Amino acid sequence: MQFKQIIGQTNTKRYLMESAQHDHISHAQLFLGNEGCGALSLALAFAQYVNCSNRQTDDSCGRCSNCKKSQKLIHPDIHYCYPTIGSKAKSTDLLTEWREAVLKNPYMNVFQWLQHLKADNKQGNITAEECEDIIRKLSFTTYEAPYKILLLWMPEYLGKEGNRLLKIIEEPPPNTLFLLVAENANLVLNTILSRTQLLRIPRISETEIQEYLQEKFGLNPNFAQQIAILSEGNYNEALNLMANANHDNQQLLVRWLTILVEKQTQNLPALVDQLAEMGREAQKHFLRYSLHFLRQCLLKQHLPQHHLAISTPEKELAQQLLQNNQRSQFELLYQLINDSFYHIERNANPRILFFNLSIKVGDNLK
C-alpha cells in the first residue's frame, strides 16, 4: 500500500516518511488509533516505504520488486500476525484469508475479520504457538529487502503469552522492525507497551471522508456529507453506512420533525409506514442520524458559537427548536430515540415502535 491511497492523515504520513529519510526509525512502534482511522493502512504503507528500492520524498515508488510484493502482501521479509481462532492456530495458516480481507478493506475491524473466518461466536486470540512462530521467523536473515518487518495487528489479543516476545522486541536482530497496530492501549500488555514508541493516529476529518466518498464512489455531496457526519472519523463505518443506506436521512428527518412540531397528524401514518418498511439497518441509520441532529442542538444550546454540522434545511429547523425548547426537552428526546435504537436492534415491531416514538416526541417538542 502507498501513502497516497490512505485517506487524510497528512501529518502522520509526513512524520513516518521523514523518520525513514533521516534514518530515525524506531525498531518497535505502536500505531494507536480508533477503528477506521487508517492505523493498519499507515503501518502497511510504512512497511512498503522503508523497503522500497526507489523511495521518493512523498511516497514509495510502487514499481520496484519490493513495492509490488508489498502491495500484494506477499513480500518474504514482511510477516503478519493477527487474531486467529483456536488454541493452537497460527497466522501463517490463514495468510490467504488475511490477504483477501485486507486487500478488500484495510480499514476493517476485528469483528469483520473474524466473520471473514466464519468464526460465529468464537473468540479471537493470539496464541503461544504464534509467539514462538514469530521468534522463529524473525531469527532468519532478510531475503530481499533492507528490513525484516513484523506487522502485528491488534496486540490487545495477546494474553500473558505475549511476554514471550519481550526479549526479541527489546533486543531485535539487526534490521528488524516491529509495527504494532492497536485500538485500545489499556488492553495491550504493559510490558509490551513500555517497549514501543507510541504513535497516536487521529480520526479522519469529516471533510476528508466526504471528499473521498465523492471522488471514489461518485456520491452526491449531500449524501456524502450525511455519511461523513455519521461515521465520526471512522471510514470503516462510512463504508457500512453507504452499503446499507438507501434513504435521504436529512430530508426524512426534517419531514418527520416538521410533522410532529406542526401537529400534522393526518400525515403521520404515511410517514410511519415509510419508516417501518425501510429495513432494519436503514431504520438504525435514521435513528443514529436523529441522535446526531439532537447532539448538534444540545451543543449549540451550551456553546452558542458552535457551528452546526448539519444541512441548511436542518439548521433552519434546529434554530426554531432551540428558540422554543429547553435543554431538558432535548435530553428527553435523545433518550427516547436512543431507547428506540436499542429496541430496533432487538427486533421490535418497527411500525409500533415508530408510531409510539412519534407520539412521545410530538408531545414534548414545541
Secondary structure by P-SEA (a helix, b strand, c coil): ccccccccaaaaaaaaaaaaaacccccbbbbccccccaaaaaaaaaaaaaacccccccccccccaaaaaaaacccccbbbbcccccccccccccaaaaaaaaaacccccaaaaaaaaccccbbbbbcaaaaaaaaaaacccccccccbbbbbcccccccccccccccccccccccbbbbbbbcccccccaaaaaabbbbbbccccaaaaaaaaaaaccccaaaaaaaaaaacccaaaaaaaaaccccaaaaaaaaaaaaaaaccccccaaaaaaaaaccaaaaaaaaaaaaaaaaaaaaaaacccccccccaaaaaaaaaaaacccaaaaaaaaaaaaaaaaaaaaccaaaaaaaaaaaaaaaccc
